[in-house]
Amino acid sequence: MEAVQLGLGERLLGRARETLGEQRTSTRELRLLAHQLADALADALLIAEYRGARLCQSDPGPVDGTSPALRAYGMLTIPGRDLASARTARHYVRDTCRSWSLPGGTTDDLVAVTGELAANALEHTDSRTVTVTCALTADTATVGVTDDGRSAGTPVMSASTGGAEAECEGGRGLLITDALATRWGTLRSGGGLSVWAEVAIEATS
């Protein structure tokens, strides 16, 4: 997920440079660009903070000290006030997985997780837009769903507590995600909430 956020930040920086070089740029466009750059900077600062924290942990991580190389990533923005957007998100992730030639089982897991994450964002927030991201490394594929911060609770581990109890406590249960993902988590940045889930790529015979 870090690689996706940094990749999107790099693309945004390039677009910012192009925009600033144009002669006719409206105030509205500049304001939108400023908000997007602020979000990207917030992401970068959080990543730096988390990486610093990991240096203090006992787990040494990879021998060479590097993160898995990002092979590909994609992004789709969908309407946030239309429950049908969950279907759009699932189709996008399925098409992306197929374009990456991922095994059928891995693809099915990612599509199911995406459906739950998207439905959660659409049902529990009043976001105008929701962003879906996909990232690929040699061994894992990751999906993320980001709302714009109009949230009614933070997703919680729900395999043992059950969705109803979790939501009563102010959370949003994610049974499918907890069952299918190798690991998952949340990240708040720029006022929005990102929920990401990583799935190991099945070995092909």
N, C-alpha and C positions, 0 to 999 in steps of 0.2 A: 504494500500500500504506500510505503514511503516513496518507492520509485515512481509510482503513478503520480503522486502529489508533486514531486520534484520535476517530473517530466512535463506536467501540465503548467507548472510555474515557468519553466523554460520557454514553452510555447507562448505563454501569456506575455513574457518579457519581449519576445520577438514581435508580437502584435503591438505591444505598447510602443516600441521603437518605430514601427511603421506608422502608427497613428500620429505620433508626435512629429513625424517628418512630413505629414500632409499639411497642405495649406488651409484647407477648410475642414475643421473639426468642431462639431457643436459642443456646447457646454454639457449637454446631456451625455454625449459620448465620452467626454473626458471624465465626468463624474462616475459613470459606470466603470470605466477603465480603472479609476482610482480605487473603487471598492474592490474590484477583482484583484488588483495588485496588493491591496491590504490583506485580503484573504490568503493570497499566495505567500506573502511574507509571514503571516501568522502560522501557516502550515510549516514553512521552513524553520521557524523558531521552535515550534513544538518538536519537530524531528530532531533538531540539534539538542534540545533538552532531553528527549528520550534516549538519544544515542549516548549522551553524557552520563545519564543514569545507568545505562547498561554497562558502561565501563567499570562501574563500581560493583557490579554483581559478580558472583563467583563463577558463573558459566562463561568460559572463555570464548564460546562461539566458534566460527570457522577458524582453521589454523592460520590462514593468511590474513585474517581480520577484515575480510571484505564481505559485503552482502551479496546474495545471489544476483547474477546479472539479469537485468530486465531484457527479455527478448522481444516483447511486443506489448502494446497497451492500446486501449480504446476508451472512448467516452461518448455518452449520449445524454442529452437533457430532455426530460419529458415533462408534460404539464403536471403540476402538483395537486390540482383540485379535481382530477378526473380519475376515478378508480380503474378505468379501462387502461390507464397508463401502466399498470402492473403487467398486463399482457404484452404491451409494447416492450417493456423491459425484458421480459422472459425471451421474447423472440429475438431481441437484439443480442442477448448473451448467447443464445443457441447458435445464431448465425456467426457470431464472433468465434465461438469455440470450434465450429465446423471449419471456419477459414484458417484456424490454427491447427487443424487436424488432430484435435484432442480425442481420446478414446470416448466411446459412447457413455460409459458409466460416469466418467468425470464430468462430461457435458451435462448429463441428466442431473447430477448432484448440484452443479453450479446453477442450472436453470431453476431447480426447486428452491435453492437458497435465495436466488435473486427474486423469485416470486414472493417469498415471505418478507424479505427486506423491503422490497418496493411496497408491498401491501401495508406493511407496518408504517412506513413513512407517509403513505397516502391517507391511511385511516387515522393516524394519531397526531398528525401535524396539519397546519393550515398553510403549508408551503406553496408558493406560487409555482415553483419549479423544483424538480428533484433530479439529481444527476447520478447516472449509473456509470461506473468505471470498471474496466477489466484490465488485469495485468498478468503477464505470463513470464515465468522463469523456466529453467530446465526441469524442475521437479514439482512445481506448484502452479496453480492458477488462482487468482484472487478476484473477487467481485466486491465492489463497494457501492453503497447507496448513501447519498448526501442530501439532507433537506436544508432549508434555508434558515432554520433556527426557530421557527414557530412550532416548537415541540410541546407535547403533552406528556412527557415522561421519557426516561432513558431505558433502552432495551436491557433486559437482564437475563442471566442464565435461568432457564425455566424447566429443565428436564426433571428436576425433583420437586419443584414447587407447583408447577402447573400454571398455564396461562392466566386463568381467572384470578388466582391469588396474587400472581406477580403484578397484574395490572391494578389490583386493589392497592398495592403498595406503591403505586406511581410508576411502575415499570411497564415494559412492553415485551411479553414473553416471546421467545424465539425457539420453539421446540425443534422445528425442522433444521434450522441453522446449527443448533447445538448438537444435533444428531449426525449431520452430514459433514460439517466442516472439520478439518484437522485442527483449526483454531480460529477464533474470531474475537473481535473487540470493537470498541467505539473510540472516537476521537472528536473532540469539540474544537472547532477553529472558525474564526471569523463570524461567530454567532451561530453557525450551523452545526449539525451533528452528522458525522460520518459513521456508518456501521459497515465493517468489512468482514469478509469471511474467506479463509484460505482453504483450498482443497488440494490434496496430493494428487498428482497425475498418475493414473493407473499404468502399470507396466504392460506393454504389449508383447505378445508372444511372437 
